[in-house]
Amino acid sequence: MKKKYDQLLIYIVLALLVIGWIMVYSSSAVVAKMTYNDSFKFLKKQLLFSLIGLIGMVAAMRIDYRRWMRWAYPILAASILLLLVVLIPGLGLSLQVGVARRWLMTPLFAFQPSELAKLALVFFIAYALTKKGERIKEFAHGFLPIMIIAGIMIILVILEPDMGTAVFMGLLTVILLFIGGVRVSYLLALPLMAAPGLYLFVIRFPYAYRRLTAYLHPWEDMQGMGFQIIQSFVALGAGGPWGVGLGDGKQKLFFLPAAHTDFILAILGEEAGFIGIAVLIILFALLVWRGMRISLKTPDTFGAYLAIGITCMIALQVIINMGVVLGLLPTKGLTLPFISYGGTSLVVNLVGVGILLNISARGEKDDG
């Protein structure tokens, strides 16, 4: 029997990739020309990452998703090991940028272990929810073991330091545990448990507090911590309903920091206007709908949890990134899936989509 992959999901992801290529070039060409004398530098790298990611997606499409159940713990262990390695400067494998160590260097490429950790966390929680069943409602045998493992991963990410990704992983864990049937009272206690860690992080890294105050009062520090979000507002305001035209935006000309990564949505809003952002939101909404549909149609529990986990992983990052760019959330440093420049994130998300497609092919069998 020929496998029936979710064709609409494939078209949605390809459309997002093409939009990403256009916007990465538009937002980075001038900076790349001035800095590297090659206006196509970031686009070429993004195309290479896309090729690697698409190969990974096709490979994941062909792997029976039930095999990931057996690989959940090895993948988890490898992910934790990589998170540890990136924190050890003496090994000479990690790249330090400012105070942060988030990248592992290889002879061919650099990658972010925290991006791999997101997918590893989804595998682990999907496996744990499947194995524990109704026992997930018990504190000692259900909730606590999962939180210990997730907590270890989150603490390692905080130590890089990368509070944005740590918060993302914490929220993802809570969402998946809620879906899995964990008692709400346990989940409501988590903010109280996390509060001391957040306080210590702010004390250790004062920039985190400055980011929070810039989020609340950006106009009070227009040339400092409030500069980036104000420039984002300027870009979005200049775009209006229809935008100023692709390639004609001004904020990417050394005004808006991280224009081709975290704040690429602001450039899209400036050049394609409200209509461009609306189209992007519709595409992401369709992606989430297909992911939810795949989860609901999956014939086994592990596949359902894995599908909803991957869908939530992508959707949550979209919500946080858009919230930051629109000034609804403090700056987190998370990219916009499939759109922003960034190799590890792009490859991981495409592999995740490949797993969703494999689940969709298996689940379609019940349709007759």
N, C-alpha and C positions, 0 to 999 in steps of 0.2 A: 504493500500500500504506500502510495507516494505521500510524503509528509506535506502538510498544508500549513506553512508558516503564515503568521499574521502580516499580510501584504501591506495593509494600511500603516502599521507600525514601521515597517521598513521605509515607506515613502516619507513618513513624518520625520524620521531620523535623518534621512538623506537631505530633506529640505532644510532642516536645522543646520546640518553640516555646511551646506552651500551658503546659507545666510552667514554662518560663522566665518567662512573663508572670505566673503565679501567684506564683512565688518572688520576682521583682523587686518586685512590689507588697508582698508580705508582709514582705520584708526592708528595704524602703526607706520605707514609708508614714509611720512615726513620725518618722524623720529628715527626710523631705521636708516634713512638716507643721511641724516645729519650725524648720527652716531657711528654707523658702520659703513657708510657709503654704499649701501645696498637697500633700496626701498622695498625689495621683495624678501628681505631676510626673515622676518617673522612669518610671512605667508608661506614661504618655502618650508619652514620648520613645521607650521601647522598642517600643511599638506602631507608631510612625512608622518607626523603623529596620526593624522587621519587614516593614512594607508595602513600603518601598524594596527590602529584600532579596528579598522574594517576587517583586516585579516583575523584579528582576535575575535571579532564578532562572528565572522563566518565559522571559525573553529568552534566557538561556543555553541553556535546553532546546531552543530553536528554531534555535540557531546550530550548524551542522555543526562538530563538535569538530575536524575536520581543518583548519579555518581558523585555529585557534589556533597551528598549526605555522608559518604565515606571519607571524603577529603576535608570535611569541615574542620576537624581538629588539627590536621597537618597544616592547613592554610592559616588557621588561627595562630599556631605556634610559630610559623614562618613570619607572619605579620608582626607578632610581638617581638621576635628576634630582631627584625629590621628596625623597629621602633627603638630598641635598645642600642643597636649599632650606631644609629644616627646621632645618639647622644654622647658617644665616646670619641672625643677629639683625637686621642692617642692612636687610634686605628688609621687615621689619615684617609678615611673613606667619606666623611661628611663635609659638606660645604657650609661655612658660616657666613651669613649675611646679616650685618649688624650684630644684634644679640642672639639671633635665632639660628638654630641648626635644624633644618627641615629637609635637606636634600642629601641623597647618597650619590656619590660620583662613581661611574664606571668608565672604562676606556672609551666606550661608544656613546654613552648618554648619561644624564642625571635624572633621577626620579624622586618623587616624594613618597616615602613609606606610609604617611598618614592617609594618602589617597587609597592605597591598597588596603589599609586598615578598615576603611569604611565598608568595602565589599566583604572583607573577612568577617567583620562584625555581623553583617546581614546573614552570611552563611551560618555562623555560629548560633545566632538567635533563632533562625529558622529551624536548625537541627534541634536545638534545646527545646523549643516549643513543641516540636513534633514528638520527641522522645518522652517528654514529661506529661503531655496530655493534660488531664484534669489536675495533676499534682502541681501544675504551675501556680495554682491558687494558694499553695502552701508556702509559708515564708521561708522556712529552713531548706526545704527540698526543691522548691520551685523558683521563687523570686531571688533569694540571696545568692546562690551560685552564679546565676547569670550576671547579677550586678557586680559581683567581685571581679569576674573576667572583664566585663565592660569597663569597670572602674580602673583596672590596671592599664587598659589600653588608653583610656582618657587621660589618666595621670601622666603617662609617658608622652602623650601629645602636648599636654600642658607644659611639660618640662622643656620642650623644644625652644622657646615657648610658642604655642599656636592655640590661643584661647578660642578663636573662631571655629576651628575644626573640632576642638574639644567640646564646645557647646553643641555643635552640630551632631556629633556622635552621641552626646547625652540625650538630646532631643529625639534622635532616631531610635535609640534604645527604648525610651519611654513610650514612643508611639507604637513600636512593634510589640512591646510587652502589654500595652493596653489592648491592642488588637488580639493578642494571644490569650487574653482573659485574666491577666494578673489583677488582683484586687486593687481598686482605685485608691484605697487608703494607703497602701504601700507606695504607690506612685506619688501621692501627694506629700509624702514624707521626704522625698528625694531633694526638693529645693532646700529644705532645712539641713539635710546632710551635706549638700554641696556648698552651702553658704560659707563655712570656714575656709574651704579651699579657694573660693573666689576672692575672699578677703585677703588671704595670704598672697594670691597672685597679684592683686592690685598693689599691695604693699611692696612686693618684690619688683614689679614692673610698673612704675608710675604712669607710663604711656597709656595703659589700659584705662586708668581713671580719667586721663585727659581725653581719650576717645569718647568716654561716656559723657563728660561735660560738653564736648564738642557736639555730640548728638543732641543733647538737650538745649544747648545755647550756641549754635554754630556762629552766629553773627558777633558774638563777643570775642572771638579769636579768629577774625577773618583771614589773617595772614599766617596763622599757625594751624592748629588741629582742625579748625573749621573750614580751612581753605578747600579741601577736596570735595566735601559735600556741597559747598556753595558753588563751586565750578560745575558740579553735576546739575544743580538747580538751574544754573545759567544755560547749560546745554539743553536741558529738557524744555526750558522756557523758550529758548530761541527756535526750537523745532516746531512749536505750534501744532496744528492739526496734520499738516502734510509734510513738514520737514523742509530743510533748506536745500535738499538734493544730495544724493550720494557723492561723497568726496568733497563736498563744499562746507563741511563743518569747520568751525574755528577752534573749539575747545581742545581738540586733539593737538593743536599747535603749541605744545608745551605748557598749556594752561591746566588741563585736567590730568593729575597723576594717575597712573595705571589705566590709561584710556583703552588699551587693547586687552587688558586682563579683567580685573575686578569691576571696572566701571564702563565696560563696553556697551552696556545698555544705554548709558547716557549719550554716547555718540550715536547709537542707533536712533534714539529719540530726537536728537538734534537733526540728523540727516534724513530720517524717514518719518519723523513726526509721531503723533499719537497713533496714526494708522499703522505705522511700522511696528510699534510696540504692541498694538492690539493683535496684529497678525501673529507676532511671536507668542503672545499669551495664548492665543487660540491653538497654535501648534503644540505648545506644552500641555494645554488642557486635553487635547486629543491624545497625546502620548500617555498622560496619566489615566485617561479613560480606557485606553487599550490595555494598559498594565493592570488596572482593576478588573477589567473584563477577563483577562487571561487568568488572573488569580481565582476568580469566581468559577471559571469553567474547568479548572484543573482537577483531575480525578483523585488526587491524593493530598494529604495535609502538608507534607514537606514542600511540594511544588507550589501550593497556594501561599504558604508563608514566604517562600523564596521570591515568588512573583511580586507579592505585596511589599516585601522588603526592598527589592530593587526599585520598584516604582516609587516608594516613599523616599528612598535615598536620592533619587533624581529630583522629585517634586520638592522636597524640603530645601535642597540647595537652590533651586529656582526661586522659591519663595523668599529665602534669606537674602540672596543676591539682589533680587528686585527690591526688597524692602530696604536694603542698605542704599541702593542707588536713588531711591525715591525719598530717602530721609526718614523712613518709618522705623528703621532699626539702626543701632550703632554699627560702625564699620567693623566687618568681620574678616575680610580677606579671603572670601570664598568666590570662586569663579562661577560664571553662568554656564551650565552644562551645554556642550556642543557648540557654544558661541564664542566664549572667551578663549584667548590664547593660553595654552597650557597643555603639555604633553601627557603627564600622568593622569590627570583628571579626565581628559578626552578618551584615552585608551581604556581606562577603568569603566567609564560610562558606556562605551561602545561594547565592551565585553559583557557588561550587565545587560544591555539590550539583546545581545546574542543569546544569553541564557533565557531571557524572556521569550524570545522567538522559539527556542527549543521547547519551552514549556507550552507555548501556544500550539505547536504542532502536535504534541502529545495529547493536549486537552481537547483538540478539535475532533478526536476520534469519537467522542460521545455525541456529536451532532448528527451522526448518521450519514 
